[in-house]
Amino acid sequence: MGCSNISSELHPTKPNERIVGTIGYTLMMVALTIATSIFFLGWISQILGLSLFQ
């Protein structure tokens, strides 16, 4: 079972070729966490008439 038939696009990218770095990825995860919590627990859910008790 050789790996010669695997496409080169499936190999991991080198750190210097990555578009999104560690800081960018971390900021995206924090933003998604905050947005999700605001949607389910904050004012957005109240505007839409959603309730956690339903």
mmCIF entry with sequence, helices, sheets and N, C-alpha, C, O atoms, coordinates in Angstrom:
data_MODEL
# 
_entry.id   MODEL 
# 
_entity.id                         1 
_entity.type                       polymer 
_entity.pdbx_number_of_molecules   1 
# 
_entity_poly.entity_id                      1 
_entity_poly.type                           'polypeptide(L)' 
_entity_poly.nstd_linkage                   no 
_entity_poly.nstd_monomer                   no 
_entity_poly.pdbx_seq_one_letter_code       MGCSNISSELHPTKPNERIVGTIGYTLMMVALTIATSIFFLGWISQILGLSLFQ 
_entity_poly.pdbx_seq_one_letter_code_can   MGCSNISSELHPTKPNERIVGTIGYTLMMVALTIATSIFFLGWISQILGLSLFQ 
_entity_poly.pdbx_strand_id                 A 
# 
loop_
_entity_poly_seq.entity_id 
_entity_poly_seq.num 
_entity_poly_seq.mon_id 
_entity_poly_seq.hetero 
1 1  MET n 
1 2  GLY n 
1 3  CYS n 
1 4  SER n 
1 5  ASN n 
1 6  ILE n 
1 7  SER n 
1 8  SER n 
1 9  GLU n 
1 10 LEU n 
1 11 HIS n 
1 12 PRO n 
1 13 THR n 
1 14 LYS n 
1 15 PRO n 
1 16 ASN n 
1 17 GLU n 
1 18 ARG n 
1 19 ILE n 
1 20 VAL n 
1 21 GLY n 
1 22 THR n 
1 23 ILE n 
1 24 GLY n 
1 25 TYR n 
1 26 THR n 
1 27 LEU n 
1 28 MET n 
1 29 MET n 
1 30 VAL n 
1 31 ALA n 
1 32 LEU n 
1 33 THR n 
1 34 ILE n 
1 35 ALA n 
1 36 THR n 
1 37 SER n 
1 38 ILE n 
1 39 PHE n 
1 40 PHE n 
1 41 LEU n 
1 42 GLY n 
1 43 TRP n 
1 44 ILE n 
1 45 SER n 
1 46 GLN n 
1 47 ILE n 
1 48 LEU n 
1 49 GLY n 
1 50 LEU n 
1 51 SER n 
1 52 LEU n 
1 53 PHE n 
1 54 GLN n 
# 
_struct_asym.id          A 
_struct_asym.entity_id   1 
# 
loop_
_struct_conf.conf_type_id 
_struct_conf.id 
_struct_conf.pdbx_PDB_helix_id 
_struct_conf.beg_label_comp_id 
_struct_conf.beg_label_asym_id 
_struct_conf.beg_label_seq_id 
_struct_conf.pdbx_beg_PDB_ins_code 
_struct_conf.end_label_comp_id 
_struct_conf.end_label_asym_id 
_struct_conf.end_label_seq_id 
_struct_conf.pdbx_end_PDB_ins_code 
_struct_conf.beg_auth_comp_id 
_struct_conf.beg_auth_asym_id 
_struct_conf.beg_auth_seq_id 
_struct_conf.end_auth_comp_id 
_struct_conf.end_auth_asym_id 
_struct_conf.end_auth_seq_id 
_struct_conf.pdbx_PDB_helix_class 
_struct_conf.details 
_struct_conf.pdbx_PDB_helix_length 
HELX_P HELX_P1 AA1 SER A 8  ? LEU A 10 ? SER A 8  LEU A 10 5 ? 3  
HELX_P HELX_P2 AA2 PRO A 15 ? GLU A 17 ? PRO A 15 GLU A 17 5 ? 3  
HELX_P HELX_P3 AA3 THR A 22 ? LEU A 41 ? THR A 22 LEU A 41 1 ? 20 
HELX_P HELX_P4 AA4 TRP A 43 ? ILE A 47 ? TRP A 43 ILE A 47 1 ? 5  
# 
_struct_conf_type.id          HELX_P 
_struct_conf_type.criteria    ? 
_struct_conf_type.reference   ? 
# 
loop_
_atom_site.group_PDB 
_atom_site.id 
_atom_site.type_symbol 
_atom_site.label_atom_id 
_atom_site.label_alt_id 
_atom_site.label_comp_id 
_atom_site.label_asym_id 
_atom_site.label_entity_id 
_atom_site.label_seq_id 
_atom_site.pdbx_PDB_ins_code 
_atom_site.Cartn_x 
_atom_site.Cartn_y 
_atom_site.Cartn_z 
_atom_site.occupancy 
_atom_site.B_iso_or_equiv 
_atom_site.pdbx_formal_charge 
_atom_site.auth_seq_id 
_atom_site.auth_comp_id 
_atom_site.auth_asym_id 
_atom_site.auth_atom_id 
_atom_site.pdbx_PDB_model_num 
ATOM 1   N N  . MET A 1 1  ? 0.846   -1.188 0.000  1.00 0.00 ? 1  MET A N  1 
ATOM 2   C CA . MET A 1 1  ? 0.000   0.000  0.000  1.00 0.00 ? 1  MET A CA 1 
ATOM 3   C C  . MET A 1 1  ? 0.883   1.240  0.000  1.00 0.00 ? 1  MET A C  1 
ATOM 4   O O  . MET A 1 1  ? 1.302   1.711  1.057  1.00 0.00 ? 1  MET A O  1 
ATOM 5   N N  . GLY A 1 2  ? 1.152   1.745  -1.140 1.00 0.00 ? 2  GLY A N  1 
ATOM 6   C CA . GLY A 1 2  ? 1.961   2.945  -1.240 1.00 0.00 ? 2  GLY A CA 1 
ATOM 7   C C  . GLY A 1 2  ? 1.108   4.196  -1.252 1.00 0.00 ? 2  GLY A C  1 
ATOM 8   O O  . GLY A 1 2  ? -0.081  4.161  -1.568 1.00 0.00 ? 2  GLY A O  1 
ATOM 9   N N  . CYS A 1 3  ? 1.733   5.285  -0.905 1.00 0.00 ? 3  CYS A N  1 
ATOM 10  C CA . CYS A 1 3  ? 1.022   6.567  -0.871 1.00 0.00 ? 3  CYS A CA 1 
ATOM 11  C C  . CYS A 1 3  ? 1.276   7.372  -2.138 1.00 0.00 ? 3  CYS A C  1 
ATOM 12  O O  . CYS A 1 3  ? 0.982   8.567  -2.176 1.00 0.00 ? 3  CYS A O  1 
ATOM 13  N N  . SER A 1 4  ? 1.808   6.748  -3.161 1.00 0.00 ? 4  SER A N  1 
ATOM 14  C CA . SER A 1 4  ? 2.167   7.496  -4.362 1.00 0.00 ? 4  SER A CA 1 
ATOM 15  C C  . SER A 1 4  ? 0.953   7.952  -5.162 1.00 0.00 ? 4  SER A C  1 
ATOM 16  O O  . SER A 1 4  ? 1.053   8.891  -5.952 1.00 0.00 ? 4  SER A O  1 
ATOM 17  N N  . ASN A 1 5  ? -0.207  7.292  -4.965 1.00 0.00 ? 5  ASN A N  1 
ATOM 18  C CA . ASN A 1 5  ? -1.384  7.672  -5.738 1.00 0.00 ? 5  ASN A CA 1 
ATOM 19  C C  . ASN A 1 5  ? -2.245  8.722  -5.045 1.00 0.00 ? 5  ASN A C  1 
ATOM 20  O O  . ASN A 1 5  ? -3.299  9.092  -5.563 1.00 0.00 ? 5  ASN A O  1 
ATOM 21  N N  . ILE A 1 6  ? -1.816  9.206  -3.888 1.00 0.00 ? 6  ILE A N  1 
ATOM 22  C CA . ILE A 1 6  ? -2.573  10.231 -3.162 1.00 0.00 ? 6  ILE A CA 1 
ATOM 23  C C  . ILE A 1 6  ? -2.269  11.602 -3.766 1.00 0.00 ? 6  ILE A C  1 
ATOM 24  O O  . ILE A 1 6  ? -1.115  11.928 -4.043 1.00 0.00 ? 6  ILE A O  1 
ATOM 25  N N  . SER A 1 7  ? -3.307  12.388 -3.964 1.00 0.00 ? 7  SER A N  1 
ATOM 26  C CA . SER A 1 7  ? -3.150  13.718 -4.544 1.00 0.00 ? 7  SER A CA 1 
ATOM 27  C C  . SER A 1 7  ? -2.333  14.614 -3.618 1.00 0.00 ? 7  SER A C  1 
ATOM 28  O O  . SER A 1 7  ? -2.442  14.521 -2.396 1.00 0.00 ? 7  SER A O  1 
ATOM 29  N N  . SER A 1 8  ? -1.525  15.471 -4.203 1.00 0.00 ? 8  SER A N  1 
ATOM 30  C CA . SER A 1 8  ? -0.710  16.384 -3.399 1.00 0.00 ? 8  SER A CA 1 
ATOM 31  C C  . SER A 1 8  ? -1.559  17.445 -2.710 1.00 0.00 ? 8  SER A C  1 
ATOM 32  O O  . SER A 1 8  ? -1.095  18.090 -1.769 1.00 0.00 ? 8  SER A O  1 
ATOM 33  N N  . GLU A 1 9  ? -2.813  17.637 -3.172 1.00 0.00 ? 9  GLU A N  1 
ATOM 34  C CA . GLU A 1 9  ? -3.696  18.619 -2.538 1.00 0.00 ? 9  GLU A CA 1 
ATOM 35  C C  . GLU A 1 9  ? -4.159  18.170 -1.160 1.00 0.00 ? 9  GLU A C  1 
ATOM 36  O O  . GLU A 1 9  ? -4.616  18.988 -0.362 1.00 0.00 ? 9  GLU A O  1 
ATOM 37  N N  . LEU A 1 10 ? -4.045  16.873 -0.874 1.00 0.00 ? 10 LEU A N  1 
ATOM 38  C CA . LEU A 1 10 ? -4.497  16.356 0.410  1.00 0.00 ? 10 LEU A CA 1 
ATOM 39  C C  . LEU A 1 10 ? -3.428  16.415 1.488  1.00 0.00 ? 10 LEU A C  1 
ATOM 40  O O  . LEU A 1 10 ? -3.714  16.173 2.661  1.00 0.00 ? 10 LEU A O  1 
ATOM 41  N N  . HIS A 1 11 ? -2.204  16.734 1.105  1.00 0.00 ? 11 HIS A N  1 
ATOM 42  C CA . HIS A 1 11 ? -1.138  16.836 2.092  1.00 0.00 ? 11 HIS A CA 1 
ATOM 43  C C  . HIS A 1 11 ? -1.306  18.115 2.910  1.00 0.00 ? 11 HIS A C  1 
ATOM 44  O O  . HIS A 1 11 ? -1.817  19.110 2.398  1.00 0.00 ? 11 HIS A O  1 
ATOM 45  N N  . PRO A 1 12 ? -0.882  18.100 4.178  1.00 0.00 ? 12 PRO A N  1 
ATOM 46  C CA . PRO A 1 12 ? -0.976  19.325 4.987  1.00 0.00 ? 12 PRO A CA 1 
ATOM 47  C C  . PRO A 1 12 ? -0.119  20.445 4.400  1.00 0.00 ? 12 PRO A C  1 
ATOM 48  O O  . PRO A 1 12 ? 0.935   20.197 3.814  1.00 0.00 ? 12 PRO A O  1 
ATOM 49  N N  . THR A 1 13 ? -0.583  21.664 4.564  1.00 0.00 ? 13 THR A N  1 
ATOM 50  C CA . THR A 1 13 ? 0.191   22.799 4.062  1.00 0.00 ? 13 THR A CA 1 
ATOM 51  C C  . THR A 1 13 ? 1.301   23.142 5.037  1.00 0.00 ? 13 THR A C  1 
ATOM 52  O O  . THR A 1 13 ? 1.197   22.892 6.238  1.00 0.00 ? 13 THR A O  1 
ATOM 53  N N  . LYS A 1 14 ? 2.345   23.709 4.510  1.00 0.00 ? 14 LYS A N  1 
ATOM 54  C CA . LYS A 1 14 ? 3.461   24.127 5.351  1.00 0.00 ? 14 LYS A CA 1 
ATOM 55  C C  . LYS A 1 14 ? 3.053   25.375 6.123  1.00 0.00 ? 14 LYS A C  1 
ATOM 56  O O  . LYS A 1 14 ? 2.227   26.151 5.643  1.00 0.00 ? 14 LYS A O  1 
ATOM 57  N N  . PRO A 1 15 ? 3.615   25.580 7.307  1.00 0.00 ? 15 PRO A N  1 
ATOM 58  C CA . PRO A 1 15 ? 3.227   26.755 8.111  1.00 0.00 ? 15 PRO A CA 1 
ATOM 59  C C  . PRO A 1 15 ? 3.401   28.082 7.391  1.00 0.00 ? 15 PRO A C  1 
ATOM 60  O O  . PRO A 1 15 ? 2.605   28.997 7.599  1.00 0.00 ? 15 PRO A O  1 
ATOM 61  N N  . ASN A 1 16 ? 4.422   28.212 6.548  1.00 0.00 ? 16 ASN A N  1 
ATOM 62  C CA . ASN A 1 16 ? 4.631   29.492 5.860  1.00 0.00 ? 16 ASN A CA 1 
ATOM 63  C C  . ASN A 1 16 ? 3.696   29.677 4.667  1.00 0.00 ? 16 ASN A C  1 
ATOM 64  O O  . ASN A 1 16 ? 3.646   30.770 4.103  1.00 0.00 ? 16 ASN A O  1 
ATOM 65  N N  . GLU A 1 17 ? 2.947   28.633 4.261  1.00 0.00 ? 17 GLU A N  1 
ATOM 66  C CA . GLU A 1 17 ? 2.013   28.734 3.140  1.00 0.00 ? 17 GLU A CA 1 
ATOM 67  C C  . GLU A 1 17 ? 0.559   28.845 3.590  1.00 0.00 ? 17 GLU A C  1 
ATOM 68  O O  . GLU A 1 17 ? -0.338  28.977 2.758  1.00 0.00 ? 17 GLU A O  1 
ATOM 69  N N  . ARG A 1 18 ? 0.323   28.795 4.880  1.00 0.00 ? 18 ARG A N  1 
ATOM 70  C CA . ARG A 1 18 ? -1.049  28.837 5.378  1.00 0.00 ? 18 ARG A CA 1 
ATOM 71  C C  . ARG A 1 18 ? -1.620  30.237 5.265  1.00 0.00 ? 18 ARG A C  1 
ATOM 72  O O  . ARG A 1 18 ? -0.929  31.227 5.507  1.00 0.00 ? 18 ARG A O  1 
ATOM 73  N N  . ILE A 1 19 ? -2.894  30.309 4.895  1.00 0.00 ? 19 ILE A N  1 
ATOM 74  C CA . ILE A 1 19 ? -3.565  31.600 4.761  1.00 0.00 ? 19 ILE A CA 1 
ATOM 75  C C  . ILE A 1 19 ? -3.986  32.116 6.132  1.00 0.00 ? 19 ILE A C  1 
ATOM 76  O O  . ILE A 1 19 ? -3.782  33.287 6.450  1.00 0.00 ? 19 ILE A O  1 
ATOM 77  N N  . VAL A 1 20 ? -4.572  31.239 6.939  1.00 0.00 ? 20 VAL A N  1 
ATOM 78  C CA . VAL A 1 20 ? -5.016  31.621 8.282  1.00 0.00 ? 20 VAL A CA 1 
ATOM 79  C C  . VAL A 1 20 ? -4.034  31.037 9.284  1.00 0.00 ? 20 VAL A C  1 
ATOM 80  O O  . VAL A 1 20 ? -3.821  29.825 9.322  1.00 0.00 ? 20 VAL A O  1 
ATOM 81  N N  . GLY A 1 21 ? -3.440  31.896 10.091 1.00 0.00 ? 21 GLY A N  1 
ATOM 82  C CA . GLY A 1 21 ? -2.484  31.442 11.082 1.00 0.00 ? 21 GLY A CA 1 
ATOM 83  C C  . GLY A 1 21 ? -3.158  31.060 12.392 1.00 0.00 ? 21 GLY A C  1 
ATOM 84  O O  . GLY A 1 21 ? -4.384  30.986 12.479 1.00 0.00 ? 21 GLY A O  1 
ATOM 85  N N  . THR A 1 22 ? -2.345  30.821 13.394 1.00 0.00 ? 22 THR A N  1 
ATOM 86  C CA . THR A 1 22 ? -2.856  30.406 14.699 1.00 0.00 ? 22 THR A CA 1 
ATOM 87  C C  . THR A 1 22 ? -3.696  31.497 15.337 1.00 0.00 ? 22 THR A C  1 
ATOM 88  O O  . THR A 1 22 ? -4.745  31.212 15.915 1.00 0.00 ? 22 THR A O  1 
ATOM 89  N N  . ILE A 1 23 ? -3.255  32.731 15.241 1.00 0.00 ? 23 ILE A N  1 
ATOM 90  C CA . ILE A 1 23 ? -4.001  33.837 15.853 1.00 0.00 ? 23 ILE A CA 1 
ATOM 91  C C  . ILE A 1 23 ? -5.329  34.038 15.139 1.00 0.00 ? 23 ILE A C  1 
ATOM 92  O O  . ILE A 1 23 ? -6.356  34.241 15.786 1.00 0.00 ? 23 ILE A O  1 
ATOM 93  N N  . GLY A 1 24 ? -5.319  33.983 13.820 1.00 0.00 ? 24 GLY A N  1 
ATOM 94  C CA . GLY A 1 24 ? -6.560  34.129 13.059 1.00 0.00 ? 24 GLY A CA 1 
ATOM 95  C C  . GLY A 1 24 ? -7.547  33.027 13.366 1.00 0.00 ? 24 GLY A C  1 
ATOM 96  O O  . GLY A 1 24 ? -8.743  33.285 13.507 1.00 0.00 ? 24 GLY A O  1 
ATOM 97  N N  . TYR A 1 25 ? -7.060  31.791 13.471 1.00 0.00 ? 25 TYR A N  1 
ATOM 98  C CA . TYR A 1 25 ? -7.933  30.665 13.789 1.00 0.00 ? 25 TYR A CA 1 
ATOM 99  C C  . TYR A 1 25 ? -8.513  30.822 15.191 1.00 0.00 ? 25 TYR A C  1 
ATOM 100 O O  . TYR A 1 25 ? -9.697  30.564 15.408 1.00 0.00 ? 25 TYR A O  1 
ATOM 101 N N  . THR A 1 26 ? -7.683  31.245 16.139 1.00 0.00 ? 26 THR A N  1 
ATOM 102 C CA . THR A 1 26 ? -8.155  31.447 17.509 1.00 0.00 ? 26 THR A CA 1 
ATOM 103 C C  . THR A 1 26 ? -9.209  32.542 17.564 1.00 0.00 ? 26 THR A C  1 
ATOM 104 O O  . THR A 1 26 ? -10.217 32.393 18.254 1.00 0.00 ? 26 THR A O  1 
ATOM 105 N N  . LEU A 1 27 ? -8.991  33.640 16.846 1.00 0.00 ? 27 LEU A N  1 
ATOM 106 C CA . LEU A 1 27 ? -9.971  34.725 16.831 1.00 0.00 ? 27 LEU A CA 1 
ATOM 107 C C  . LEU A 1 27 ? -11.288 34.283 16.204 1.00 0.00 ? 27 LEU A C  1 
ATOM 108 O O  . LEU A 1 27 ? -12.358 34.690 16.657 1.00 0.00 ? 27 LEU A O  1 
ATOM 109 N N  . MET A 1 28 ? -11.217 33.452 15.162 1.00 0.00 ? 28 MET A N  1 
ATOM 110 C CA . MET A 1 28 ? -12.449 32.941 14.557 1.00 0.00 ? 28 MET A CA 1 
ATOM 111 C C  . MET A 1 28 ? -13.219 32.067 15.535 1.00 0.00 ? 28 MET A C  1 
ATOM 112 O O  . MET A 1 28 ? -14.444 32.160 15.612 1.00 0.00 ? 28 MET A O  1 
ATOM 113 N N  . MET A 1 29 ? -12.520 31.222 16.281 1.00 0.00 ? 29 MET A N  1 
ATOM 114 C CA . MET A 1 29 ? -13.198 30.340 17.233 1.00 0.00 ? 29 MET A CA 1 
ATOM 115 C C  . MET A 1 29 ? -13.830 31.151 18.367 1.00 0.00 ? 29 MET A C  1 
ATOM 116 O O  . MET A 1 29 ? -14.942 30.843 18.796 1.00 0.00 ? 29 MET A O  1 
ATOM 117 N N  . VAL A 1 30 ? -13.140 32.175 18.854 1.00 0.00 ? 30 VAL A N  1 
ATOM 118 C CA . VAL A 1 30 ? -13.692 33.032 19.906 1.00 0.00 ? 30 VAL A CA 1 
ATOM 119 C C  . VAL A 1 30 ? -14.916 33.778 19.388 1.00 0.00 ? 30 VAL A C  1 
ATOM 120 O O  . VAL A 1 30 ? -15.924 33.875 20.087 1.00 0.00 ? 30 VAL A O  1 
ATOM 121 N N  . ALA A 1 31 ? -14.836 34.304 18.172 1.00 0.00 ? 31 ALA A N  1 
ATOM 122 C CA . ALA A 1 31 ? -15.969 35.030 17.600 1.00 0.00 ? 31 ALA A CA 1 
ATOM 123 C C  . ALA A 1 31 ? -17.177 34.117 17.421 1.00 0.00 ? 31 ALA A C  1 
ATOM 124 O O  . ALA A 1 31 ? -18.304 34.525 17.701 1.00 0.00 ? 31 ALA A O  1 
ATOM 125 N N  . LEU A 1 32 ? -16.958 32.889 16.958 1.00 0.00 ? 32 LEU A N  1 
ATOM 126 C CA . LEU A 1 32 ? -18.066 31.947 16.803 1.00 0.00 ? 32 LEU A CA 1 
ATOM 127 C C  . LEU A 1 32 ? -18.675 31.576 18.149 1.00 0.00 ? 32 LEU A C  1 
ATOM 128 O O  . LEU A 1 32 ? -19.892 31.427 18.258 1.00 0.00 ? 32 LEU A O  1 
ATOM 129 N N  . THR A 1 33 ? -17.842 31.427 19.170 1.00 0.00 ? 33 THR A N  1 
ATOM 130 C CA . THR A 1 33 ? -18.343 31.108 20.505 1.00 0.00 ? 33 THR A CA 1 
ATOM 131 C C  . THR A 1 33 ? -19.196 32.241 21.044 1.00 0.00 ? 33 THR A C  1 
ATOM 132 O O  . THR A 1 33 ? -20.270 32.004 21.595 1.00 0.00 ? 33 THR A O  1 
ATOM 133 N N  . ILE A 1 34 ? -18.725 33.468 20.888 1.00 0.00 ? 34 ILE A N  1 
ATOM 134 C CA . ILE A 1 34 ? -19.476 34.630 21.372 1.00 0.00 ? 34 ILE A CA 1 
ATOM 135 C C  . ILE A 1 34 ? -20.774 34.788 20.596 1.00 0.00 ? 34 ILE A C  1 
ATOM 136 O O  . ILE A 1 34 ? -21.823 35.041 21.187 1.00 0.00 ? 34 ILE A O  1 
ATOM 137 N N  . ALA A 1 35 ? -20.713 34.643 19.280 1.00 0.00 ? 35 ALA A N  1 
ATOM 138 C CA . ALA A 1 35 ? -21.921 34.799 18.466 1.00 0.00 ? 35 ALA A CA 1 
ATOM 139 C C  . ALA A 1 35 ? -22.959 33.732 18.799 1.00 0.00 ? 35 ALA A C  1 
ATOM 140 O O  . ALA A 1 35 ? -24.154 34.025 18.849 1.00 0.00 ? 35 ALA A O  1 
ATOM 141 N N  . THR A 1 36 ? -22.518 32.509 19.025 1.00 0.00 ? 36 THR A N  1 
ATOM 142 C CA . THR A 1 36 ? -23.450 31.434 19.369 1.00 0.00 ? 36 THR A CA 1 
ATOM 143 C C  . THR A 1 36 ? -24.094 31.683 20.716 1.00 0.00 ? 36 THR A C  1 
ATOM 144 O O  . THR A 1 36 ? -25.299 31.487 20.873 1.00 0.00 ? 36 THR A O  1 
ATOM 145 N N  . SER A 1 37 ? -23.306 32.113 21.695 1.00 0.00 ? 37 SER A N  1 
ATOM 146 C CA . SER A 1 37 ? -23.875 32.368 23.019 1.00 0.00 ? 37 SER A CA 1 
ATOM 147 C C  . SER A 1 37 ? -24.818 33.561 22.996 1.00 0.00 ? 37 SER A C  1 
ATOM 148 O O  . SER A 1 37 ? -25.834 33.551 23.690 1.00 0.00 ? 37 SER A O  1 
ATOM 149 N N  . ILE A 1 38 ? -24.505 34.586 22.215 1.00 0.00 ? 38 ILE A N  1 
ATOM 150 C CA . ILE A 1 38 ? -25.416 35.728 22.105 1.00 0.00 ? 38 ILE A CA 1 
ATOM 151 C C  . ILE A 1 38 ? -26.717 35.302 21.443 1.00 0.00 ? 38 ILE A C  1 
ATOM 152 O O  . ILE A 1 38 ? -27.792 35.749 21.842 1.00 0.00 ? 38 ILE A O  1 
ATOM 153 N N  . PHE A 1 39 ? -26.629 34.439 20.431 1.00 0.00 ? 39 PHE A N  1 
ATOM 154 C CA . PHE A 1 39 ? -27.837 34.011 19.737 1.00 0.00 ? 39 PHE A CA 1 
ATOM 155 C C  . PHE A 1 39 ? -28.750 33.213 20.659 1.00 0.00 ? 39 PHE A C  1 
ATOM 156 O O  . PHE A 1 39 ? -29.957 33.452 20.686 1.00 0.00 ? 39 PHE A O  1 
ATOM 157 N N  . PHE A 1 40 ? -28.194 32.270 21.413 1.00 0.00 ? 40 PHE A N  1 
ATOM 158 C CA . PHE A 1 40 ? -29.037 31.400 22.227 1.00 0.00 ? 40 PHE A CA 1 
ATOM 159 C C  . PHE A 1 40 ? -29.406 32.006 23.574 1.00 0.00 ? 40 PHE A C  1 
ATOM 160 O O  . PHE A 1 40 ? -30.464 31.683 24.113 1.00 0.00 ? 40 PHE A O  1 
ATOM 161 N N  . LEU A 1 41 ? -28.572 32.870 24.132 1.00 0.00 ? 41 LEU A N  1 
ATOM 162 C CA . LEU A 1 41 ? -28.817 33.384 25.478 1.00 0.00 ? 41 LEU A CA 1 
ATOM 163 C C  . LEU A 1 41 ? -29.071 34.884 25.529 1.00 0.00 ? 41 LEU A C  1 
ATOM 164 O O  . LEU A 1 41 ? -29.488 35.394 26.568 1.00 0.00 ? 41 LEU A O  1 
ATOM 165 N N  . GLY A 1 42 ? -28.839 35.586 24.463 1.00 0.00 ? 42 GLY A N  1 
ATOM 166 C CA . GLY A 1 42 ? -28.872 37.033 24.521 1.00 0.00 ? 42 GLY A CA 1 
ATOM 167 C C  . GLY A 1 42 ? -30.071 37.661 23.872 1.00 0.00 ? 42 GLY A C  1 
ATOM 168 O O  . GLY A 1 42 ? -31.142 37.062 23.781 1.00 0.00 ? 42 GLY A O  1 
ATOM 169 N N  . TRP A 1 43 ? -29.876 38.867 23.428 1.00 0.00 ? 43 TRP A N  1 
ATOM 170 C CA . TRP A 1 43 ? -30.969 39.695 22.931 1.00 0.00 ? 43 TRP A CA 1 
ATOM 171 C C  . TRP A 1 43 ? -31.494 39.228 21.585 1.00 0.00 ? 43 TRP A C  1 
ATOM 172 O O  . TRP A 1 43 ? -32.647 39.504 21.252 1.00 0.00 ? 43 TRP A O  1 
ATOM 173 N N  . ILE A 1 44 ? -30.678 38.526 20.797 1.00 0.00 ? 44 ILE A N  1 
ATOM 174 C CA . ILE A 1 44 ? -31.165 38.053 19.498 1.00 0.00 ? 44 ILE A CA 1 
ATOM 175 C C  . ILE A 1 44 ? -32.295 37.051 19.692 1.00 0.00 ? 44 ILE A C  1 
ATOM 176 O O  . ILE A 1 44 ? -33.288 37.088 18.965 1.00 0.00 ? 44 ILE A O  1 
ATOM 177 N N  . SER A 1 45 ? -32.153 36.158 20.662 1.00 0.00 ? 45 SER A N  1 
ATOM 178 C CA . SER A 1 45 ? -33.208 35.174 20.904 1.00 0.00 ? 45 SER A CA 1 
ATOM 179 C C  . SER A 1 45 ? -34.477 35.837 21.422 1.00 0.00 ? 45 SER A C  1 
ATOM 180 O O  . SER A 1 45 ? -35.581 35.387 21.116 1.00 0.00 ? 45 SER A O  1 
ATOM 181 N N  . GLN A 1 46 ? -34.329 36.900 22.204 1.00 0.00 ? 46 GLN A N  1 
ATOM 182 C CA . GLN A 1 46 ? -35.512 37.610 22.703 1.00 0.00 ? 46 GLN A CA 1 
ATOM 183 C C  . GLN A 1 46 ? -36.244 38.316 21.563 1.00 0.00 ? 46 GLN A C  1 
ATOM 184 O O  . GLN A 1 46 ? -37.474 38.332 21.532 1.00 0.00 ? 46 GLN A O  1 
ATOM 185 N N  . ILE A 1 47 ? -35.498 38.894 20.635 1.00 0.00 ? 47 ILE A N  1 
ATOM 186 C CA . ILE A 1 47 ? -36.122 39.563 19.492 1.00 0.00 ? 47 ILE A CA 1 
ATOM 187 C C  . ILE A 1 47 ? -36.885 38.554 18.637 1.00 0.00 ? 47 ILE A C  1 
ATOM 188 O O  . ILE A 1 47 ? -37.967 38.856 18.133 1.00 0.00 ? 47 ILE A O  1 
ATOM 189 N N  . LEU A 1 48 ? -36.323 37.360 18.476 1.00 0.00 ? 48 LEU A N  1 
ATOM 190 C CA . LEU A 1 48 ? -36.963 36.335 17.658 1.00 0.00 ? 48 LEU A CA 1 
ATOM 191 C C  . LEU A 1 48 ? -38.060 35.586 18.409 1.00 0.00 ? 48 LEU A C  1 
ATOM 192 O O  . LEU A 1 48 ? -38.759 34.758 17.825 1.00 0.00 ? 48 LEU A O  1 
ATOM 193 N N  . GLY A 1 49 ? -38.213 35.875 19.700 1.00 0.00 ? 49 GLY A N  1 
ATOM 194 C CA . GLY A 1 49 ? -39.249 35.223 20.487 1.00 0.00 ? 49 GLY A CA 1 
ATOM 195 C C  . GLY A 1 49 ? -38.899 33.813 20.910 1.00 0.00 ? 49 GLY A C  1 
ATOM 196 O O  . GLY A 1 49 ? -39.790 33.005 21.170 1.00 0.00 ? 49 GLY A O  1 
ATOM 197 N N  . LEU A 1 50 ? -37.613 33.504 20.982 1.00 0.00 ? 50 LEU A N  1 
ATOM 198 C CA . LEU A 1 50 ? -37.193 32.170 21.385 1.00 0.00 ? 50 LEU A CA 1 
ATOM 199 C C  . LEU A 1 50 ? -37.021 32.099 22.895 1.00 0.00 ? 50 LEU A C  1 
ATOM 200 O O  . LEU A 1 50 ? -36.745 33.103 23.552 1.00 0.00 ? 50 LEU A O  1 
ATOM 201 N N  . SER A 1 51 ? -37.190 30.901 23.430 1.00 0.00 ? 51 SER A N  1 
ATOM 202 C CA . SER A 1 51 ? -37.025 30.703 24.865 1.00 0.00 ? 51 SER A CA 1 
ATOM 203 C C  . SER A 1 51 ? -36.322 29.374 25.098 1.00 0.00 ? 51 SER A C  1 
ATOM 204 O O  . SER A 1 51 ? -36.570 28.404 24.382 1.00 0.00 ? 51 SER A O  1 
ATOM 205 N N  . LEU A 1 52 ? -35.444 29.327 26.100 1.00 0.00 ? 52 LEU A N  1 
ATOM 206 C CA . LEU A 1 52 ? -34.750 28.089 26.424 1.00 0.00 ? 52 LEU A CA 1 
ATOM 207 C C  . LEU A 1 52 ? -35.680 27.083 27.093 1.00 0.00 ? 52 LEU A C  1 
ATOM 208 O O  . LEU A 1 52 ? -35.373 25.892 27.130 1.00 0.00 ? 52 LEU A O  1 
ATOM 209 N N  . PHE A 1 53 ? -36.810 27.544 27.620 1.00 0.00 ? 53 PHE A N  1 
ATOM 210 C CA . PHE A 1 53 ? -37.725 26.672 28.347 1.00 0.00 ? 53 PHE A CA 1 
ATOM 211 C C  . PHE A 1 53 ? -38.677 25.925 27.424 1.00 0.00 ? 53 PHE A C  1 
ATOM 212 O O  . PHE A 1 53 ? -39.386 25.026 27.877 1.00 0.00 ? 53 PHE A O  1 
ATOM 213 N N  . GLN A 1 54 ? -38.711 26.268 26.169 1.00 0.00 ? 54 GLN A N  1 
ATOM 214 C CA . GLN A 1 54 ? -39.640 25.607 25.242 1.00 0.00 ? 54 GLN A CA 1 
ATOM 215 C C  . GLN A 1 54 ? -39.095 24.280 24.767 1.00 0.00 ? 54 GLN A C  1 
ATOM 216 O O  . GLN A 1 54 ? -39.746 23.590 23.982 1.00 0.00 ? 54 GLN A O  1 
# 
